[in-house]
Amino acid sequence: MGRVSPAPPSVSLVIRRAVLWAGAGLVATVFAAYHNSFSGPFVFDDIPAIVDNASLRDLGRPGEVLWPQNPGGLTTSGRPVVNLTLALNHALSGEVVWSYHAFNLLIHTLAGLMLFGLVRRTLFSPALRERWSADAVPWAALSALLWAVHPLQTESVTYVVQRTEALMGLFYLLTLYTFVRGVGASRPARWFGLSVLACALGMATKEVMVSAPLLVLLYDRTFVAGSFGGAWRQRRGYYLGLAGTWALLVLLVAGNASRGGTAGFDTVVTPGQYLLTQCGAIVRYLQLAVWPHPLVFDYGTAAVAVPGEVWWQVLLLLALLAGTAWALVRKPVWGFLGAWFFAILAPSSSFVPVASQTMAEHRMYLPLAVPVILVMAGLRAGLERRGFLPALVLAGGCVVLTMNRNLDYASELSLWTDTVAKRPANSRAHNNLGLAEFKRGHVAAAIVHYEEAVRRGPQFSEPPYNLGLALASLQRYPEAIARYEQALALRPDYPEAHNNLGNALLATGRPAEALRHYEAAVRTNPAFAEAHSNLANLLLESGRPAEALRHGEEALQLDPGLADAHYNTGNACAALGRFAEALAHYEQALRLRPDYAAAHNNAGNALLELDRPAEAIAHYEQALQLLPDYLEPRRTLGLLLAHFGRFAEARPHLEAAARALPGDEEIIAALERAKVGR
């Protein structure tokens, strides 16, 4: 008998295997592109949105997590799903940064898989099946792969807080993908319900999601129903559900106060200026899609003032918009691609100003799919299956470029150095490079960049404030005072500037002026613990211990881990004769900061008042070990040792005190007694 050949696998099984292998390849390649991004630190908006975001700390308070009481303009403000994912990250790993990068990469990889599925199923639609079905899986996979590893996506993946864009993109794609699955399902209600849920989650992630219901309707008209009327008649309830998600978006936007004045029609950038700026920005994005260099982390806040600066970009975009409008009628598939590009960009890149960042590469996260698909369509049309190889070469090149771009995110210093090199007129970039230099102790280099930031952006209050901090660290107090005052002239309600101006004024012997600025600091920010502590210190020096105690206790309620606040509160308690409480505060200050010499000294004073001299001696000795030139504990220790007849130990302390205080009669008398041994 002859051997029986096995039956060939069914077409559907072959396709499923191809899909699984393609999906696995996409996942592996995306990981390869981003594997070197995990060690990058939190930078820029990561700090307020993650490190300083108290609403992430306790998942047991869902109200705070989903509606954080953060200042307007924060990246997570009015975006509860983003804040929830960050809170989950924090619950799992605290502030271990690699886990946040891993979460971002997971979101981006899922988005890539969703795009793969969406493109593949679209290529099997009636409008495209005849031409594309034979090679739908590889071309869809290559399109999703090139989109996922393109270096223009690094800002949305490697920059942690921009998971906002990637997460919105995932929900946007999921909304469309589940709709497509529902159309062909025997029980479509489940898929349509998931689509509405994904759309709602996207609305709670980022405002760009606003166009999703319209894009789904346009997709239905283009690839499924054949007309808007047919789509509406067949799926009226579904579209009403999608439209209902706009109510959630309206609620979130209304509760966010125009993102703290950074977005909307009441910003410093007019709608006309912003529209002109976006004409240049969108053309720039298209250029980067084709040739991704130079990529810029922060383009700053510059706006185009006159049409002549972007005349050719305006003409190009008008032509593209006109072509899209024509194609929507005559060539619906091409029209859908154009509508995808412009509709997703419109919320952030049209006439509604986003003054805090007039141009940003992460806005191309989803729109990038259009030029990628056009490139793939061109390769397929021109080379048929021979186009697979150049497509793979393009993807491989993008992997290398993405890995190289990730290196710029390796530290704040490298990221801002790169940004300044590419955008030397960007005031904010110079300011942040100054901060990076200051953190590593290069104060002179920091001052150079702060001064450049002030010159490039005289309207911003942060650069002169930071320049004041740097000058104060060098004890150049008059110059620091001038810079703090410059910052306050630009922003009178700047609590940190008031507080540090108070410090500088106090250092130059102007306590009355310092007091006014400390009071202004706590008035503009009642939750500013350090300012309350500084105010307590100065009120005590002004002979107002009861008020000092009130502000010290307020500082400790706000920040129990603030050693200076415990020290100042202890001083106020001591001034009011409450020595046991004072000692408790000094001891807590020392637990927080063991090298706090002044706290050792004052703890010794409190112990003397409590008739515990042996313990007091130990604290004075510790203060002198930390600061050998500290006169107050040396004087007290010398007198105390002499009082107990320990003359040999007392003499060196008394002699040092006598040299520093030649007219101190108590020291002179104690020294005479020590010399004769009685």
N, C-alpha and C positions, 0 to 999 in steps of 0.2 A: 504493500500500500504506500502511496505517496504521502508526504507530510502535508497537513492542512495548514495553510497560512492563516495567521490571526486576522480577525476582522479589523479593518482600519478604524481608528477612533472617530467618533462623530465630530462634525464640524464644531458644534457648541463646546465639546470637551477640549478640542484643540485651541479654540479661542480662550477658554477659561485658563488653560495652562499658559498660553501666551500672555494673558493679562497678569497672572500671578508672577511670572518671570519678569515681565516688564516692571511691575510694581516693586518687586524686590530689588531690581537694578536701580530704580529711581531712589528708593530709600537708602541703599548703600552709597550711591554717588552723592546724594545730598549730605549724608554724614561725612563723607570724605572731604567735601568742600568746606564744611563748618567745624571739623573736629578740632581745629586749632583756635577756636573762638572761646572755649569754655573758661579760660583763665582771665579773660578781660575783666577789669574791675567795673564797678558801678561808676558811671560818668554823668555829668551835666544833670539833666532832668531825672535821672535815676535816683539822685540823692533826695530831693524832696518827695518824689513819688514812692520811694521804697524805703530808704534808710531812715528818713525823718517822718514817715507816714505812720502815725500812731494807730490808725484804723486797721492796719494789717495785723496787729499784735494778738487779737483775741477773736477766733472764729466763733466763740460762744456768744458774741454780740453781733448777730447778723445785721441789725439795723445800722450799726456803725460801719460794718464792712461794705454793705451795699449802698449806703448813703453817707460817705465820710464827710465829716465837718472840716474839710480842708480849705485853705484859701483858694478862691477862684483862680482859674488859669492853670492849676496843677493838671498834669497829663491824665490823671485818674478821675478828676472831678466830673461828675455827671456821667460817669461811665462805670456803672456798678459791676458789670461782668469782668472788666479788666481788673478792678480792685479786688474782686473775689479771687481771681486766679493768682494774683500777687499774694493775697492772704494765705491761700493754700500753699504756695511756695514757702512762705515764711513759717507756716506751721510745720512743714516737712523738714526744713533745713535752716531756719533762721535767716541769716544774711550770708550764707555760703553761696558765693556768686555763681559757681558752676551749675548749680541746680536750676537757677533762673535761665541760664543760657540753654540748658538741656530742655527746659519747658518750651522756650521759644522755638528751638529746633523741632521739637515734636509738633508744635502748631504749624510751622512752615511745611514740614514733611506731609502732614495730613492735608494741608491746602494743596500741595503738589499732587497728591493722590486724587483729591477731589477734581482738580483740573484735568488730570488724565482721564478720569471716568467721564467727566462732562464732555470733553472733546471727543472721546471715543464714541460715546453714545450719539453725539451730534452727527458724527461722520456716518452713522448708520441711519440717520433720519431720511425721510423720503426725498428731501431736497438735495442730499449729497450722496445717498447710498450708491447710486449707479457708478459714480466716479471714484469714490473713496473706500467702499466697504472692503475691497480686497486687501488693502494695506492700512486699515483704520487703526489697528492696535499699535504697530510700530510708529506711525506718524503721530498719533496722539501721545504716545509715551515720550517720543523725542521732543514734542512741543512742551509737555509738562516738565520734562527734565531740563531743557534749556531755560525755561522760565524759572525753575527752582534754583538753579546754580548760577544764574546770571549775577554778576557782581553788583549790579544796581540794587539788588535785594538786600545787601548786607546791612543797610541801615535799619531795615525792618526786622532783621533776625539777630544780628550781633549786638545792636544797641538795645539793651534789655527792655526799657520802657516802651519802645516802639513795637512791642508785642501787640499794642493797641491796634496798629495797622494790620499786622499779620492775622490777629484773631478776628478782626472784622472781615478780612479777606476770606478766612476759612468759613465763617458763617455765610458770607455772600455766596461763595461757591457751593456750600452745602444747601442753601436755599434753592439754587438752580438745579443741582444734581438730584435732590430728592423730588423736585417737581418732575424732572425727566423720568425718574424711576416710577413715579406715580402714574404718569401717562400710559405706560406700557404694562402696568400691574393689573392683576385680576381683582385685587382689593386696593384701589388707589387711595382710599381715605387715610390709611396709615401714613403713606408717603406724603400726602398733601398736608397732613397734620404735622409731620416732622418738618416739612418745608416752612410752614407758618411759624413753628417754634424756633427754627434756625434764624428766620428773619427777625423775630422779636429779640432773640439774643444778640443778633448783630446790631439792632437799633440801640441796645443797651451797652454796646461796646464802643461804637464810634459813629458820629453823625454822617459820615460818608455813606453809610448803609441806606440812606434815604431813597436812593434810586433803585434799590433792589426790586420792589414790587413792579415798577415800570419795566425793568429789564426782563423780568420773568414774563410779563405780558407780551413784550416784543418778541421774546424767544418763542413763545407759544404761537404767535402770529406767523413767525418766520419759518419755524421748523416743524410745527405740529398741526395747528388748526388751519393755517393758511390765511386767516383774516382775524382782525380784532373782534369783529362781531361773533365769529364762530368760537373764538377762545372764550369770550364772555358768556355765550349761551351754554357752552359745555361745562364751564367751571366757575360759575358765578359765585358760589359760596366760598370757594377757595380764594378767589381774588378779594372778596370782602374781608376774609381773614387776614390776607396780606396787608390790605389797606388799614386794617385795625391796628397793625403794629406801628403805624405812624403816630397814633395817639400816645404810645409809650415814648417815642422820640420827642414829641412836643413837650410832654411832661418833664423829661430829663433836661431838655434845652432850656425850658422856662425856669427850671430850678437851679440853673448853673450861672445865671447873671452874666451872659456873654463871655463865659470863661474868664471871669475876673477882669473884664475890659481888654482882653487880648484878642478877642474876635467879635465881629459884628460891625454895625454901622456907626458906632460911637467911639471908634479907635482913632489913633493919630493918623492912620492911613485912610484916604478917601476911597470910596468904591471905584472911582475913575482911575486913580493911581494904581490901585491893586489890580484892576483889570488889565491895564497896560503891562504891569509887571508880570502877570501870568501869561501874557502872550509870549514874552521872552522866556519865561520859565518852561512852558510846555514844549516849545521848540528845543530848549536845552535838554529836557527829558528825552525827547525823541533822538537827539544826537547821542545821548548817553546810552540809549537802548542799542544803538548801532555800534558805537565806539565808546565803551565805558571808561573814559578818562578825560579829565581828572574828576574823580569822585570827591565830593566835598561834604563833610559832616554837618557843617553849619554855614549857611549862606548869609546869615544875618538878617537885618530888618530893612535893608535898602529897598526903596520903591522907585519906579520909573515915573517921572513927573510930566514928560511931554511925549506925544506920539512919535515924534521924529526919532527918538532913541530906539524904537522897536518897529519901524515902519514895515520892514520886509517880513518880520515875524507875524505882524498883524495880517498882511496880505496872504501869507502862507496858511495861517489858521482859518481865515475866511474861505480860502479855496477848499481846505479840507472839510470844513463844516458844510459848505455848499455841496461838495461831493458826497458827503454822508447823507444829506437831505435827499439828493437825487437818487442815491443808491437805495435808500429806504423804500422808495417807490418802485424803481426799475430793477434793482439788483438787491433784493432783501437780505441775502446772506452777507454781502459786503457792507450793506447798510447797518446790519446788526453789529458787526465788528466796530464800525465807526461810532455807533451809538454807545457801545460798551466803553470805548476809550473816553469819549467826552462826558458821558453821564456820570461815570465814576470819579472823574477828575473835577467835575463841576462844583461840588460843595466846598472844596478847599482851593480850587484853582480857577475861579471865575471873577465875580465882582464883590463877593462877601469877604471883607478883609480879615485875614489872620495876621495881625500886625506883629505878633511875636516872632514869626518866621514866614517871610514873604515867599520863600522858595524852599522846598524840602524834597529830597530824593525818595523818601518813603511813600510819598503820595503816588508814586508810579507802581506800587506793589501789584495791584490788580490790573491797571491799564497796560502794564508791560506785556500781558498775555497777547495783546493785539499785534504789536510789531513782531513778536516771536512767532505767532501763528502765520503771519504774512510771510516771514522768512521761510518757514517750513513749506508753506503752499508754493512759494516760488521755487524752492529746491525740487519739490515733487513734480511741479509742472515742467521744469526745465530738464530734470535728470531722471525722472521716474525713480526706480529703486536704487539707481546709482547715487541718488541724493542722500542715502542713509549715511554713507561714509563722511561727506563734508558736515552733515548734521552732528555726527558723533565728534568730529574734530572741533566743531564750534563749542559743543558742550564741554569737551575736555579743556579747551582753552579757557572757558568761563570758570571751571573748577579751579584752575591755577590762579586766575585773577582774583577770584573770591578768597582763596586762601591768603594771597598776598594782601588783600584789603583788610582781612581780619587782623593782620599784624599791626595795622594802624590803631586798632582798638586795644592793643595790649596794655596800654597805660594812658592815663590822662595826659601825661607829658607828650607821648608820641602822637596821640590823636589831635591835640591842639597845635602841636608843632606843624603837623601836616596841614591842618586847616589854615593856619596863618600863612604858610608857604603858598597855598593856593588862593587864599582870599586875604591879601595883606591889608585891605581897606576895612576889614570886618572888625569893628570895635569889640564886639562880644568875644571873638576868638582871641584877640590880644588879652582881654581881661581874664579869660579862663586859662590861657597859657601862663599869665602872671600868677594865678592861683596855684597852678601845678608847680611852678618854680618856687613859690613861697613855701609850699608844703614840704619841699625837699630841702629847705634851708638856703636856697639861692636868692637871697633878698634883693641883691643888686639887680639880678636879671629880672626878677619880678617887677621891680620898680620901672625898669625900661618898658616892659610891656603894659603896665598900668598907665604910664604916661602916654604911650601910643594909643591906648584905648580911650583915654580922656580926649586926646586930640582928634581921634577919628569919630568919636561919638560924644560930643559935648552935651548932648541932651540926656544922657544916661547917668543915673546917680550911683550905680554900683562901682564903676571904675575909680572915681575919686575917693569913695569910701575905702575900697581895698588899698588904694595908694596911701591913704591915711594910716591904715593898719601897718603897712610895711614901714612907713616912716617912723611910726611910734615904736615899732620893734627895734629900731636903731636909736631910740631916744631923741629923735629929731622932732620934738613935740610942737614947736611953733609951726613947722611945715605941715605936720599931721593935723593940727587944729584947722589950718586953712583948708585942707582937703575935706575934712569932715564938714566944715561949714559950706563948702561948695556942694557936697552931696545933699545937705539939708536944704540948700536953696532950691535944688531941683526937686527934692521930695521931702517936704517938711514933716511928714509922718513916718520917718525912717527910724524906727526904734533903736536899731543897732548903731546907727550913726550918732544918735543922741547919747547912747550909753558910752561909746568909746570916745566921743568928744568930752564927756564928763571925766573919763579917766585921764585924758590928756590935759585937761584944764586943772585937774587935781594935782597932776605931776608937776605943773608949772606954778603951783601956789595960788590957784584961783578957785577956792572951794565954793564960794557963793554962786559963781557961774556954773560950776560943775553940778551943784545941787539942782539947779533949774533944769539941766539937761537930763539928769537921772529921773527927775519927776516927769519930764516930757516922755522919756522912754517907757515908763510904766503906764503913763496915761495913753499913749498910742498903742501899747501892747501890754495889757494887764497880766498876760501869761508869761512875761519875760522874767524868768527867775533870776538871772544874773543881774539885771537892772535893779530888781527889788533888793538883792543882796548888797549891791554897791550903794544904793540909796540908804539902806540900814546903816552901813559903815559911816557915811557922811553925816547922817542925822545924829549918830552917837557922838561924833567929833564936834557937832554943833550944840551938844548939850541937850539933846532931845531923845533920851533913852527909851521912853515908852513908845514913841513913833518908830524908833529904830527897831524895837522888838517886833512890832506889828509887821513891818516889811520883811524882817528876817524870817519870821514864821511863814509869811506868804511865800517867800522864795522856797522854803523847805517843803511846803505843800505842793508847789509846782515841780520841784526837782529835789527829792530827798537825797540824791547822790551828789549834791553840790557842796564840796568841802568848804568853800569860802562862805557859803550861807550859814553853815553850822558855826563856823568861827565867828562871824559877825553877830549871829544870834546869841552865841555864848557871851560875847562882849557886852551886848545889851543886857542880858540877864545879870552879869556881874555888876554892871553899873547900877542896876536896880537892887543889888544886894541878894540876888537869888543865885548863890554860889554853887549849890548842888546841881541846879539846872545848867548853869554855865559849864561846869565840869563835864556833864553828860554830852553837851554839844562839842566841847573841845575833843573829847575822846572819840566821838563819832567822826569829827573832821580828821583825826589822826588815823582812824581805821580806813578812811577813804584815801588819805594822802599821808602815808607814814613819814615823809620827809618835810612835813609842814612845821618848820622851826617855830614860827610865831604861835602856833597852837600848842606846842610843847611849853613854851614860855608862859602862856596865859593859863594853861592847865596847872602849871606849877603855882601861879598866883592864886588860883581858886583853891587849890589844895592847902595852901598856907592859911587862907581864910577859914577853911574847914578844919584847921588844926591837924593837918596830916603832913608834917614837914619832911619826913623821910621820903615819901612819894614825890613831894615837890622837888626835892634835890635831884631825884632821878630824871625828872622832866627837864630841869634846867641843864643838867649835864647832857641830855640828849639834844637839846636845842643848840648847845655849843659844839657838839660833835658835827651837827649839820652846818652851822654857821659860826666858825671860830671868832669872827669879828662882831658878833651880835652882843652889843654892850649891855642891854637891859638884863638878860639872864645872867651874864657874868657878874654884874654888880650885885644882883640879888643873891646869887649863889655865894659870892664872897662874904657878904654880910651874914647870911644864914649859917655858913660853916663856922664863921668867927663866933656867932652867938652860941653855938654848941661846943665851942672850945676846940674845934678841929683846925687849929691855927696853921699848921703846915699845909693843909689842903687849901685853906682860905687865902694865904699870902699871894700866890701868883694871880688869883682872880682880883684881889683887892689892888695889887700893884698895877695891873692892866687897867682897872677902872680908874685909879688915881691919875694915870697918864692921860686918859681920855677926859676925865672930869676933875681937873686940878683944884677946883674950888669946892668940891663936894665934902662938907665937914663930916658927914656920917662915915664916908669912906676913909677919910684921914684918921678919924678916931679909931675905927676898927683896925686899920693898918697898924697904928701904934700899938694897940693891944696885941695884935698878932706877932709883932716884932719882939715883944717882951714875954710873949707866951701866957698872957692872962687877960 
